[in-house]
Amino acid sequence: DVTENALEWVWEVDASGKYTYASPVCEKILGYKPEELLKKHFYDLFVPKEQEQLKKTAFEAFANKQPFREFINQNIHKSGRLVWLSTSGVPILNKEGNLLGYRGTDLDITEQKQAEEELRQSEGNLKIYFESAPDGVYLSDLKGTFLYGNKKAEEITRYKRKELIGQSFLKLKLLPPKHLAKAGKLLALNAMGRATGPDEFELIRKDGSHVWVEINTTSIKQRGKVVIVGFVRDIIERKQAEEREKHLSLVLRAIRNVNQLVTKEKDRDKLLKGSCDNLVGTRGYSNAWITLLDESGKLVAHAESGLGKSFLPMVERLKHGQ
């Protein structure tokens, strides 16, 4: 018999829900022999705390004489352990259209439900870790739409997580235009299963202020879909330190150039102008000016770089001893 070799348990019940047929597979799934089940109603196997509700739901389908699919229910194995079943059935009607019973199948989905529960627990543990992480953590899809953001991500972006979830970084305008192409390339790498980072980005916060961050990403499978996990570190202090170091290096370079000019240039006016040009040319300063005054405070010489005509009013004031 095909039903004896099927992977699903095939059954029939009468209009009251009592078993009138059970294929031998029922013993593999619930531990009962077919003849033992013929003494029971289908709802006798339900978990006691859910029995009345599941029985009510099932008989509503009976009353409407409607087929049903994948009715998920917990049953008690003969040994006492719990078994998850996915039940599907179709009504059996006589010529007059009266309900005689139902014929259907039960599929054991216990392992699937256990795996789902383990996944929920692992996801729960992961989110606990994410919430206490020192860096910002986010989950997004391959289009850049946020699925999750931790407390640190809120702090960095100044968006509440409810404002982030369901929105893409494009719609929120988190990135300035200069970074969009780079972000797109990294998403493409994630789609290919490749991790990225560390990559530096300048973010635009909700309040319009800017912050530099370092982002590392990896892609994982979650419920059958590819999800990107991103780790975001605020590096504004590091960037500021780098800028200070860079500025200091340029200033020292400018000073060295001026010192070299002092030893070579004998013409006073050329020396003053060259010194200003060096200070600006090395990008240590945006502009520079030098004035020489005699003992009485009278202007003797002046030079500038980066100021142009805007320096002239100052020269006039200096000439008048102001």
Secondary structure, 3 states (H helix, E strand, C coil): CHHHHCCCEEEEEECCCEEEEECCHHHHHHCCCHHHHCCCEHHHHECHHHHHHHHHHHHHHHHHCCCEEEEEEEEECCCCCEEEEEEEEEEEECCCCCEEEEEEEEEECHHHHHHHHHHHHHHHHHHHHHHHCCCEEEEECCCCEEEEECHHHHHHHCCCHHHHCCCEHHHHCCCCHHHHHHHHHHHHHHHCCCCEEEEEEEEECCCCCEEEEEEEEEEEEECCEEEEEEEEEECHHHHHHHHHHHHHHHHHHHHHHHHHHHHHCCCHHHHHHHHHHHHHHCCCCCCEEEEEECCCCCEEEEEEECCHHHHHHHHHHHHCCC
